[in-house]
Amino acid sequence: MRIVFSDTISNVDAEHWNELAGDANPFIQHDFLLALEQHDCLKNWGWIPQHCLLYDEATLIGACPAYIKDNSYGEFVFDWAWADAYQRNGLDYYPKLVTSIPFTPAQGPRLLANNNHKDKTGVPIESDVIKKGLIKALITHAETNNLSSVHFLFCEKDDIAVLAEQKLMLRFDYQFHWTNNNYQNFDDFLAQLTSKRRKNIKRERRKVAEENIHIQIVQGDDLTEEQWELLYAYYRVTFLRKSGAPTLTLDFFKAVAHKIVAFFAIHEHQTVAAAICFAGKDKLYGRHWGCRDSYNNLHFEVCYYTGIEYCINNKLKVFEPGAQGEHKIWRGFLPTKTQSAHWIAHDGFKTAIQDFLQHEANAMENHGKSLLESSPFKECK
């Protein structure tokens, strides 16, 4: 077996990559990663592709999307304090190596492995062996290139299990996800909530309707040029208002249009707000939203309730509306752990960070219990 590091995913056959990645998660697939590279979303913001590829002779049997970073922007697993500590001690935290999907705080496969591969003698190679090979290769690559650390962000449980076995340090946080319990319609979902929360959601939706605002849902492939311009303008405005950077380009969104579901809020024949979602095989992912003016409860309608209805109508199992936001709990989104794993080269800082993570984990476990106390579901009371 041999390891190759590639500075572009275009060097990898899309079919071979997707055979490893599967078809469930829209962000790990070849076309999404390629669109980021081809449409100016990465290098200007400090994401330098360094994808890890594992071959058995000519067959790609393992892969990992990876990037060398000179900052921590667009990762959503916050290590700014670690970088500051390095700087205060006269050490360089950057560059580092990150395995993640740029600007995408959504869990998904990170260590891609062929589950059915056999070597030339016919002996099966277990997927965990392939994943361990990828982890070892990434750490060796970091050591060889004097990188401070390797970070695996927003990993799924099976990858976390292998990373833990390899003695990487684990970290977790919470997002708020909605689960479709075979609801037939929105009222069926509401019936599972306490009276207080059910009335609150109905009141919020009624306020939007009373302003004569209606929601239009458009699949990405069906968007007109005018709708694309509106959608992108609303994507940009949120970042600009918050002094952020709209890192994703219009050409990028058009390149992955088949994965996009757009929600438009229409008032008096004008679009006053819009949201960009991505649809996977069984999940909807809320990613970006923007609004022209202040409308009562419109954010909840566009970003939460419309997405819930979309999932119910399309038999999707989970709605992940994006990072942060404890107010989502009252609207049916329960705390869900998101996990990452970290390797630190410097022995002294490795010990210090391990100690920090242990204290953080204890605090987060208690925080998670307190979050569940706010569940709006009757069965949790």
CORKA-V242715 format. One record per pair of residues at least 4 apart in sequence whose C-alpha atoms are under 8 Angstrom apart, sorted by sequence separation. I is the first residue (numbers start at 0). J is the second residue. D is the distance in whole Angstrom. If there is no record, write none. Layout:
# CORKA-V242715
I_J_D, I_J_D
This chain:
# CORKA-V242715
9_13_8, 11_15_7, 12_16_6, 13_17_6, 14_18_6, 15_19_7, 16_20_6, 17_21_6, 24_28_7, 27_31_7, 28_32_7, 29_33_6, 30_34_6, 31_35_6, 32_36_7, 33_37_6, 34_38_6, 35_39_7, 36_40_6, 39_43_7, 40_44_7, 41_45_6, 42_46_5, 54_58_5, 55_59_7, 78_82_7, 79_83_6, 80_84_6, 81_85_6, 82_86_6, 83_87_6, 84_88_6, 85_89_6, 86_90_5, 100_104_8, 117_121_5, 118_122_5, 124_128_7, 125_129_7, 126_130_6, 127_131_6, 128_132_6, 129_133_6, 130_134_6, 131_135_6, 132_136_6, 133_137_6, 134_138_6, 135_139_6, 136_140_6, 137_141_6, 138_142_6, 139_143_6, 140_144_6, 141_145_6, 142_146_6, 154_158_6, 155_159_6, 156_160_6, 157_161_7, 158_162_6, 159_163_6, 160_164_6, 161_165_6, 162_166_7, 163_167_5, 183_187_6, 184_188_7, 185_189_6, 186_190_6, 187_191_7, 188_192_7, 192_196_6, 193_197_6, 194_198_6, 195_199_6, 196_200_6, 197_201_6, 198_202_6, 199_203_6, 200_204_6, 201_205_6, 202_206_6, 203_207_7, 204_208_6, 205_209_6, 206_210_7, 207_211_7, 208_212_6, 217_221_6, 218_222_7, 222_226_6, 223_227_6, 224_228_6, 225_229_6, 226_230_6, 227_231_6, 228_232_6, 229_233_6, 230_234_6, 231_235_6, 232_236_6, 233_237_7, 234_238_7, 235_239_6, 236_240_6, 237_241_6, 238_242_6, 239_243_6, 247_251_7, 248_252_7, 249_253_6, 250_254_6, 251_255_7, 252_256_6, 255_259_7, 265_269_5, 266_270_6, 278_282_6, 279_283_6, 296_300_7, 297_301_6, 298_302_6, 299_303_5, 300_304_5, 301_305_5, 302_306_6, 303_307_6, 304_308_6, 305_309_6, 306_310_6, 307_311_6, 308_312_6, 309_313_6, 310_314_6, 311_315_6, 326_330_7, 327_331_7, 328_332_5, 345_349_6, 346_350_6, 347_351_6, 348_352_6, 349_353_6, 350_354_6, 351_355_6, 352_356_6, 353_357_6, 354_358_7, 355_359_6, 356_360_6, 357_361_6, 358_362_6, 359_363_6, 360_364_6, 361_365_7, 362_366_6, 363_367_6, 364_368_6, 365_369_6, 366_370_6, 367_371_6, 368_372_7, 369_373_7, 370_374_7, 375_379_8, 376_380_7, 5_10_7, 11_16_7, 17_22_7, 26_31_6, 27_32_7, 35_40_5, 36_41_6, 41_46_5, 42_47_6, 54_59_4, 55_60_7, 85_90_5, 86_91_6, 117_122_5, 118_123_6, 124_129_7, 141_146_5, 142_147_8, 154_159_6, 162_167_6, 163_168_7, 182_187_6, 183_188_8, 192_197_6, 207_212_6, 208_213_7, 217_222_6, 222_227_6, 238_243_4, 239_244_7, 247_252_8, 265_270_4, 266_271_6, 278_283_5, 279_284_8, 298_303_8, 299_304_6, 300_305_6, 301_306_7, 310_315_5, 327_332_5, 328_333_5, 343_348_7, 344_349_7, 374_379_7, 22_28_7, 25_31_7, 26_32_7, 35_41_6, 41_47_7, 53_59_6, 54_60_6, 71_77_7, 85_91_6, 86_92_7, 117_123_4, 118_124_7, 141_147_7, 163_169_7, 182_188_6, 207_213_8, 238_244_6, 239_245_7, 264_270_6, 265_271_6, 277_283_6, 278_284_6, 310_316_7, 327_333_8, 328_334_7, 343_349_5, 374_380_8, 20_27_6, 21_28_8, 52_59_7, 53_60_6, 54_61_7, 71_78_7, 85_92_6, 116_123_6, 117_124_6, 141_148_7, 190_197_7, 238_245_6, 263_270_6, 264_271_6, 265_272_7, 276_283_7, 277_284_5, 310_317_7, 342_349_8, 372_379_8, 20_28_6, 52_60_8, 53_61_5, 71_79_7, 115_123_7, 116_124_6, 141_149_7, 189_197_6, 263_271_8, 264_272_5, 276_284_5, 277_285_7, 310_318_7, 372_380_8, 52_61_6, 53_62_6, 82_91_8, 115_124_8, 116_125_8, 263_272_6, 264_273_6, 276_285_4, 277_286_7, 52_62_4, 82_92_5, 99_109_7, 114_124_8, 115_125_8, 138_148_8, 235_245_5, 263_273_4, 275_285_7, 276_286_5, 17_28_6, 51_62_6, 52_63_7, 81_92_8, 82_93_8, 98_109_7, 114_125_7, 138_149_7, 234_245_7, 262_273_5, 263_274_7, 274_285_8, 275_286_6, 276_287_7, 307_318_7, 16_28_7, 17_29_6, 50_62_7, 51_63_5, 114_126_5, 137_149_7, 261_273_7, 262_274_5, 274_286_8, 275_287_5, 306_318_7, 16_29_6, 50_63_6, 51_64_7, 113_126_6, 261_274_6, 262_275_7, 274_287_6, 275_288_6, 50_64_5, 51_65_7, 112_126_5, 261_275_5, 262_276_8, 274_288_4, 288_302_7, 49_64_7, 50_65_5, 112_127_8, 260_275_6, 261_276_6, 273_288_6, 274_289_7, 13_29_6, 48_64_8, 49_65_5, 50_66_7, 113_129_8, 259_275_7, 260_276_5, 272_288_7, 273_289_6, 13_30_7, 48_65_6, 49_66_5, 112_129_6, 259_276_6, 260_277_6, 272_289_6, 273_290_7, 285_302_7, 303_320_7, 48_66_4, 49_67_6, 112_130_6, 231_249_6, 259_277_5, 260_278_7, 272_290_4, 302_320_7, 47_66_5, 48_67_7, 111_130_7, 258_277_5, 259_278_6, 271_290_6, 272_291_6, 46_66_6, 47_67_5, 110_130_6, 258_278_6, 271_291_5, 8_29_7, 46_67_6, 47_68_6, 258_279_7, 271_292_7, 285_306_8, 45_67_8, 46_68_5, 227_249_8, 45_68_6, 46_69_8, 70_93_7, 110_133_7, 283_306_7, 8_32_7, 9_33_7, 45_69_6, 69_93_5, 70_94_7, 8_33_6, 45_70_6, 68_93_7, 69_94_5, 74_99_8, 7_33_8, 68_94_5, 69_95_7, 67_94_6, 68_95_5, 74_101_7, 75_102_8, 274_301_7, 283_310_7, 303_330_8, 44_72_8, 67_95_6, 68_96_6, 73_101_6, 74_102_6, 75_103_8, 130_158_8, 134_162_8, 273_301_7, 274_302_7, 282_310_8, 7_36_7, 67_96_5, 68_97_7, 73_102_4, 74_103_7, 75_104_6, 66_96_6, 67_97_6, 73_103_7, 74_104_7, 131_161_7, 65_96_7, 66_97_5, 130_161_7, 131_162_8, 230_261_8, 65_97_6, 66_98_6, 283_315_7, 65_98_4, 66_99_8, 281_314_8, 282_315_5, 285_318_8, 334_367_7, 64_98_6, 65_99_6, 127_161_7, 131_165_7, 219_253_8, 281_315_5, 282_316_6, 283_317_6, 284_318_6, 285_319_6, 286_320_7, 63_98_7, 64_99_6, 280_315_8, 281_316_5, 282_317_5, 283_318_5, 284_319_5, 285_320_4, 286_321_6, 64_100_7, 220_256_5, 281_317_7, 282_318_6, 283_319_6, 284_320_6, 285_321_6, 334_370_7, 27_64_8, 219_256_4, 220_257_5, 264_301_7, 282_319_7, 283_320_8, 284_321_7, 334_371_7, 218_256_8, 219_257_5, 263_301_8, 333_371_7, 218_257_7, 219_258_7, 220_259_8, 233_272_7, 234_273_8, 262_301_7, 8_48_8, 219_259_5, 233_273_6, 234_274_8, 6_47_7, 7_48_6, 19_60_7, 218_259_6, 219_260_5, 229_270_8, 233_274_8, 234_275_8, 333_374_7, 6_48_5, 7_49_7, 8_50_7, 19_61_7, 109_151_7, 218_260_5, 219_261_7, 328_370_8, 5_48_7, 6_49_5, 7_50_7, 16_59_8, 19_62_8, 217_260_6, 218_261_6, 230_273_6, 262_305_8, 331_374_7, 5_49_5, 6_50_6, 15_59_7, 216_260_7, 217_261_5, 229_273_8, 230_274_7, 329_373_7, 331_375_6, 4_49_6, 5_50_5, 64_109_7, 96_141_7, 109_154_6, 216_261_6, 217_262_7, 230_275_8, 325_370_8, 328_373_7, 329_374_6, 330_375_7, 331_376_7, 4_50_5, 5_51_7, 16_62_7, 63_109_6, 95_141_8, 107_153_7, 108_154_6, 109_155_8, 216_262_5, 217_263_8, 328_374_6, 329_375_5, 4_51_5, 5_52_8, 63_110_5, 106_153_4, 107_154_6, 108_155_6, 215_262_6, 216_263_6, 328_375_7, 3_51_6, 4_52_6, 62_110_6, 63_111_6, 105_153_6, 106_154_5, 107_155_6, 110_158_6, 214_262_7, 215_263_5, 2_51_7, 3_52_5, 61_110_7, 62_111_5, 104_153_7, 106_155_6, 109_158_7, 214_263_6, 215_264_6, 2_52_6, 3_53_6, 61_111_5, 62_112_7, 96_146_7, 108_158_7, 214_264_5, 215_265_7, 2_53_5, 3_54_8, 61_112_4, 95_146_5, 96_147_8, 98_149_8, 213_264_6, 214_265_6, 237_288_7, 1_53_6, 2_54_6, 60_112_6, 61_113_6, 94_146_6, 95_147_5, 96_148_6, 97_149_6, 98_150_6, 99_151_6, 212_264_6, 213_265_5, 237_289_5, 0_53_7, 1_54_5, 60_113_5, 93_146_7, 94_147_7, 95_148_5, 96_149_5, 97_150_5, 98_151_5, 99_152_5, 212_265_5, 213_266_7, 234_287_6, 236_289_6, 237_290_8, 0_54_6, 1_55_7, 92_146_8, 93_147_7, 95_149_6, 96_150_6, 97_151_6, 98_152_6, 99_153_7, 212_266_5, 234_288_6, 235_289_8, 236_290_8, 0_55_4, 1_56_7, 46_101_8, 92_147_5, 97_152_7, 211_266_6, 212_267_8, 233_288_7, 234_289_6, 0_56_6, 60_116_7, 91_147_7, 92_148_8, 210_266_8, 211_267_7, 233_289_4, 233_290_6, 233_291_8, 41_101_8, 55_118_7, 32_100_8, 61_129_6, 60_129_7, 61_130_7, 63_133_7, 62_133_7, 61_133_7, 27_100_7, 26_100_7, 53_129_8, 76_152_7, 26_103_8, 74_152_8, 53_132_8, 27_107_7, 53_133_7, 26_107_8, 27_108_7, 52_133_8, 27_109_8, 51_133_7, 24_107_6, 24_108_8, 51_136_8, 51_137_7, 207_294_8, 214_301_7, 20_108_7, 207_295_7, 206_295_7, 207_296_6, 206_296_7, 207_297_6, 20_111_6, 214_305_8, 19_111_5, 20_112_8, 203_295_8, 204_296_7, 19_112_6, 203_296_6, 207_300_7, 19_113_6, 18_113_8, 203_299_8, 204_300_6, 203_300_8, 185_307_8, 185_308_6, 184_308_7, 185_311_7, 184_311_6, 183_311_7, 184_312_7, 182_311_6, 183_312_8, 177_307_8, 181_311_8, 200_330_7, 179_310_7, 179_311_7, 181_314_8, 196_329_7, 2_136_7, 196_330_7, 179_314_8, 179_315_7, 180_316_8, 179_316_5, 178_316_6, 179_317_6, 178_317_5, 177_317_6, 178_318_7, 176_317_7, 177_318_5, 176_318_6, 177_319_7, 176_319_5, 175_319_7, 176_320_7, 175_320_7, 175_321_8, 174_321_7, 175_322_8, 174_322_6, 175_323_7, 174_323_6, 175_324_8, 173_323_8, 174_324_8, 175_325_7, 175_327_7, 175_328_7, 177_331_6, 178_332_8, 177_332_4, 176_332_5, 177_333_6, 175_332_5, 176_333_5, 175_333_5, 176_334_7, 174_333_8, 175_334_5, 176_335_6, 174_334_6, 175_335_6, 173_334_6, 174_335_5, 173_335_5, 174_336_6, 173_336_5, 174_337_7, 172_336_6, 173_337_6, 171_336_6, 172_337_5, 171_337_5, 172_338_7, 171_338_4, 170_338_6, 171_339_6, 169_338_7, 170_339_5, 169_339_6, 170_340_6, 169_340_4, 170_341_8, 168_340_5, 169_341_6, 167_340_6, 168_341_5, 167_341_6, 168_342_6, 167_342_5, 163_340_8, 162_340_7, 105_284_8, 159_338_7, 196_375_6, 159_339_7, 159_340_7, 156_338_8, 193_375_6, 103_286_8, 154_337_7, 155_338_7, 192_375_5, 193_376_6, 153_337_6, 154_338_6, 192_376_4, 193_377_5, 153_338_5, 154_339_6, 168_353_7, 191_376_6, 192_377_5, 152_338_7, 153_339_5, 170_356_6, 191_377_6, 152_339_4, 169_356_8, 191_378_8, 151_339_5, 152_340_7, 168_356_8, 150_339_7, 151_340_5, 171_360_7, 150_340_6, 151_341_6, 170_360_7, 150_341_5, 172_363_7, 149_341_6, 150_342_6, 171_363_8, 148_341_7, 149_342_5, 148_342_5, 149_343_7, 173_367_8, 148_343_5, 147_343_6, 148_344_6, 147_344_6, 146_344_8, 147_345_7, 44_246_7, 142_344_7, 138_342_8, 41_246_8, 40_246_6, 40_247_5, 39_247_8, 40_248_7, 39_248_7, 38_248_7, 40_251_8, 35_247_8, 38_250_6, 38_251_5, 37_251_8, 105_319_8, 35_251_6, 105_321_7, 34_251_6, 104_321_7, 104_322_6, 34_254_6, 34_255_7, 31_255_6, 30_255_7, 106_337_7, 25_258_7, 75_322_8, 25_277_7, 25_278_7, 25_279_5, 24_279_5, 25_280_8, 23_279_6, 24_280_7, 22_279_8, 23_280_5, 22_280_7, 23_281_7, 76_339_8, 81_352_8
